[in-house]
Amino acid sequence: MPAESNHLLLQVDQYIEALCSKQDDALLKAIEDSDRAGLPQIHVSPNEGKLLYMLARLSGAKRILEIGLLGGYSAIWLARALPKDGKLISLELEEKHAQVARKNIDRAGLGSKVEIRVGPALDGLKKIAQAKEEPFDLVFIDADKTAYPEYLDWSLKLTRPGSVILADNVIRNGKVVGNAPGDASVEAVRIYNRRVAEDPRLEALLLPLMRESLDGLAIARVK
């Protein structure tokens, strides 16, 4: 993509952010504290955060499952969409990330709505199923890309008709449409995208998103 096109798309993204996705103190400090703690700078953009919020609100979600917490930035957006009696369960591998996220979430006044469970996500998903917890109205997948197909399997088990399943980073700066031999993340995401598009239990759309690079969000609804 030509440099001038990238610059224009970034300007458009910033224009939308200034109009619709302004970050308040809690969101800005969540990013600052995550950076200060040395967490990877891979949180969703403000516009994607607002999109997550809108999708959760529009779907009427009362129970949300987040696979991949990081510093809690996306969790804040999602938890803000919940009603008073709503609940967000977030699975996070790293204890350090969970500690940073808990501070950020508590500062945003959302501690009572968010439960953080530390450990491998696949183990956490299995435990949820074994405990026969209530189905989730919305699932947001944003963790190890190589496990995306398995996360989809579990998401289908832990949701109900009408639930929404979201997955981040499904365009991989365009690599999903090209040839990326040896890139396990790209191949796993390709499998995920193909499955959500073709699974008769789902209706889905891949939505491109642009900031510094091209990526996208997979949006699927359980029939």
N, C-alpha and C positions, 0 to 999 in steps of 0.2 A: 504494500500500500504506500503510495507516495507520501513524502513527509508533510506536504501541504494538506493532504487529506486527513492524516493523523491529527494535525494541528486543528483543523476545522472541527473534527469530531470531538476533540477534547474541549474546544470552546463551547460546543453545543452541550456537552455533558455538564460543564461548569455553569452554563446559562440555566439549564434545568435545575441544577442543584441550588442556585441562588434563588430561584423562584419557588421551588417545591420541597427541597430537601435540606433546609438549613439545619445545621447541627447546633444543639444547645451545649451548655457547659458539661453535662454528664457525658455526652458522646465525645466531645473534644478531649476531655480528660481521660476517657477510656483509651483512646488512641495514644495519648501522651504517656500514660502509665504503662501501657503495653510496650511501647517503644523503649521506654526507660528500663524496663525489665528485660529487654533483649528478646522479646517475642518476635517471630517472623512478621514482617509487614505485609500480610496477606489477607487482612480483613476486607470485608465487602466495602464497596464505595458507598458514599452517602445516598446516591440515587438508588443503588441496589438495596440498601437498607430500607429506604422508603418503600421500594417495591415489595419487599418482604412484608413490611408492615401492612401495606394495602391489601396484599393477597390474604394475609391472616385475618384482617378485618372483614374483607368481602366474603370470605368463606365462613365467617362466624365461628372461628376456631376457639374452643375452650381448653383443649389439650393439645400441646405442641411438643414434638420431639425434635431436638436438634442433635445431629451427629457431627461433632466437631465444634468445640466452644472457643478455643483460642483465648483472647482477652476479654470476651464477653460483648464485643461491639454489636454483632448481629443479634445476640440474645437480648440486648436492650431494645432494639427495634421490634423484635418479635414479641417480647413480654409486654411492651406498651400496647400492643394490639389486643391483648387478652382482656376479657371482662374481669370484674372484681373476684370472681370465684375461679378464674382460669389458672392453669398450671403449665409451666414449661419445664421439661426434663431435658437436661443437656449432658451429653456424654463426652468426656474429655480424657485423652490418654495421659497427659502430663499433669502431675500435681502442681508444678510451678505455674502452668497456665491457669489451672483452676483457681489458685490462690489470687492471682492478679484479677481474674474475671470476677471472683466473688466480691472483691473490693469495689470494682467498677459497677457491678450490678447493685450492690447495697447502696452506693453513693447515688445511684439513679432512683432509689426508693422502690426497687423491684425485688428485693430479697425474699419477700414472702411468696412471690409467684414463681421463683426459679429454684429448681433443685438440680444441683451439680453432682454427677456420678463419675468418679475417677476410675479409669481402667480401660483396657482395650474395648473398643466400641462393639465388636462382634460378641464379646462376652456379656456386655451390658444389654445388648439386644436380646440375647438368649435368656438372660435372667428376667427381663420384662415379660417375655413370652411364657416362661415357666411360672411366673407369679400370676399369670392371667390378669394383668392390669387392663384397665379400660382402653378401648381403641383410641388412637390419636386422630385428631381432626386435620392435622397438618404435620408433615415431616420435612425438615430442612437438612439436606445432606451436604456437608462441606468438610470432609475429612480426607483420609488417605484415598487418592484417586484409584489406586489399583484394586481397592475393595468395593468400588461403586456397584458392580453387579450384585455382590452379596448384600450390600446395604439395601438395594432395591428389593431383593427377595424378602428380607426382614420387614421392610416398610410395607410391603403388600400383606404380610401376615399381621401387622400391628395396626392396620387402619381399617376403615369400613367404607361402604359405598358413599360417595360424596366427599371423601377425604382428599386432600391435596398433597402431592409429593413433589418437593422442589429439590433440585440438585445444582450446585454452583460449579463454575469452571468447566463447562461442557463443550466449549469451542476451542480452548487451548491455543489462543492466538492464531486460529485458523488451521492448526496442525491436524485436526480431525478430518479435514477434507483433502489433505495431502498424503504424502508417504513419509511416515516417521518410523523407520525400522529400528527396533530395539528400544523404543520408548513405551514402557509398560503402562505408564499413566495414560498416554494417548490411546493406546489400544483398549484399555479397560473402559475409558470414557466412550469410545466408539461403540463398544458392546452395550454399555448402558443406554446410550442414545438410541441405538437400533431397537433395543428391547422395549423402551417406553413408547417408541413410535409404533411398534408392531404388536405389542401385547393386547389381546382383545379385552382385557379387563381395564384398560386405561384409554384415555384420550389425552393427547399430549401435544406440546409445542415447544420448540427450542427458540428462545428469545435472545438474539445477539445483544451484548452490552459492550460499551466502549468507554475506556478512560485512557490510560497510558498505552494499553494494548487491547486487542479484541478478545472478548470472551463471551460467556453466555450463561443463561439460567434455563434449565429444563423445568417445565411446568407440566405436571400431569395430574389428572383427576381420576380417582377410582370410580368406575361406573357402578 
